[in-house]
Amino acid sequence: MATDMKKIAALCFGLTLLAGCQTVPSVHPYSAPAGLQIELNRPLTVPAESATVRLQSGRTVATNAVQETEPYCIFELNTVRETPQPVAPEHFDVIRVEHRIQDFSGMPVNPMQGLFGRDNGPSQIYFITEFQLAAGKNGRVRSLSCQSNQSSYTPPQRRHLTLKEMQGAVGDYFSFEAPR
C-alpha cells in the first residue's frame, strides 16, 4: 500500500512539474495555412460609435447578444466613427496570424490552469485567433478575430477554433481561402 502511495505521489509531482513547464504554443494544430486569404463576400456595416461588428452562426449580432461559449468572430476597422461604416465586398491578404489565450480583462492566462481541479482562475478564458489583414482598397480594415470562451472545458480540452468552426461563425459573409 505504501509503495502504491509513493508511486501516485511521484506521478502527481511529475505531472505538476510538467504542467508548470507548459507554454502557450505559437503554432498549433488549428493554425491557418501560410498565405491564407480572407474574402468579404457580402456588404457588412460596422455600427455607429464602433469600430467592430460581431458575427456568430452566420449573422451579425449585437455585442451584448454574443453567446460567448460558442464560436464567434469580430471584424475590426481602424477607427470609430459617429456614423455607420459600410464595408463593400473585398479580398484581404492575411499579413499575420496571432494566437492568444486571455481572460475577460485581456490578461494572459496559463492554459493548464485548473488541471488538477483547483481552478481559482478567471471565469472566462478566451482562445483567440486574430487574422491581421492588409488594409484593402479603403485602408480602414484592421483584423478578423475568432474566439470562444473555453472556461467550461478542462485544460486538456481547451483549444483554439478550427477554420471550419470559424467559417460557421462568419457564415457567408467571409470565406477563408487557402493559397493556390
N, C-alpha and C positions, 0 to 999 in steps of 0.2 A: 504494500500500500504506500509506504514512504517513497519507494522508488518511482511509482506512478506519479505521485505528487511532485517529485523533483523533475520528472520529465515534463509535466504540464507547466510547472513554473519556468523551466528553461525555454520551452516553446513560447510561452507568453512573453518572456523577456526578449527573446529573439524577434518576435513579431513587433513588439514595441519599438525596438531599435530600428527595424526595417521601416515601420510607419514613420518614424521620426526622420528618416533619410529621404523620404519621398519628396519629389519636387514636381511642380506643375510642368508637364511636358510642353515644349513649344510646337512640336508636331505630333499629332496623334491620329488614330485611325479615322477620325472624322474631318481631317484636313481637306481643304479644297485643292484640286489639282493645280499645278503651276500653269499659268496662262489662262485661268478661268476668266470668263467674261460674263457680265450680267446685262440682260436686256430688259428695259422697261417697255412692256408691250401695250399698256393702256395708259391714258392720261391719269395722273394722280395729283390731287390737290392737298397741299400742306395747309392746315387751318391757320387763320389769322392769329397773331400773337404767339406763334410757334415756329420751330424750325424742323419739327418731326411729325411723322404720321406713322401710326402703328397698324400692322396687318396681322390678322390671325384667321385661320380657317378660310383663307382666300378672300377676305373682305377687310375693309378699313374699319377700325374700331377706335372709340374714344380712349384716351389714356386711362381713365378710371374704369373702363369696361374690359380691360385685358384680363383673361384668365391666366395668371402668371405661371401656373404649373403646366400649362400646355404651351407648345411651341408658338412663338410669335416673333415678328421682325419689326425693326424700327428703321424707317427710311429718313435720312437726315440731310438737311441743307445747311449751307454755311451761315445763314443769317435768319434772324427772326424779323418778321415784318408785321405791320399793323393790319395788312390785308391778306386774304388767302393767296397762296403761291402755287399756281398750276405748274405742273411739270409734264411736258409732252413726251411721248414715247421716244426712247433714245437708247443707244448702245453705250455701255460703260466698260472700260477696262478696269480690272481689279489690280490696283497697284500694290496692295499689301493685304495680307490676311493675319489677323491677330486673334489669339485665343486667350480669354481671361476667365478667371473664377473670382467672383467678388460677392460681397454681401450687399444688402439694401443700401447701405451708406456709401458704397463704392470702394470699400476697403478690401484688400486681397484676403483670400480665405485659403486655409490648408484643406485640400480636397480629401484628406484622410480623417478629418475631424469627425469624431463620433464613431470611429471604427470599433471601439470596444464597448459601445453602449453608454458612454459617459459624454453625451453631446451637450455641452454647455455653450455651444457656438451660436451663431446667428440663426434666426428662424427663416431667413430667406438667403439661399445660396444660388446665384445665377452663374450658369455656364454660358459664356458669351462668345460667339464667333462674329468678329467685325470684319467686313469687307470694306476697305478704304477704296473709294472709287475715283478714277480720273474725273475731273470736274465736268467734262462733257461740253456740249455746244454752248450752254448758257452759263457755265462757270459757277453754278450755285450748289451743285451736288457734292456731298461730303462722303456719306457711307450708307451701308445697309448692314445692320447688326441683327443677328438672330440669336434667340436665347430662350431659356425657360428656368423657372425656379426648381432646383433639384433637391431642396432640403428634405423632401419627404422620402427620398431614397437613401439607403445606407451607402457609405462611401464607395464600396466596390461597384455599385450600380450607377453612381453619378457620372455623367458624361456630357460632352457637347452634342448638339444636334447633328444628325446626318443631313446631307444635301437633300435627301428625299423628304425629311421632316421639314426642312426649311422651305422647300418647294410647296409643301402642303400649307404652310403658314401664309405664303405670299400669293398662292393660287395662280391665276393667270395674269396678275399684274406684272410679275417678273418671271424671267426664265434664266436658269443657270446654264451657261454654255461652256462645255469643255473645249480646250484648244483643238484646232484642226490640224 
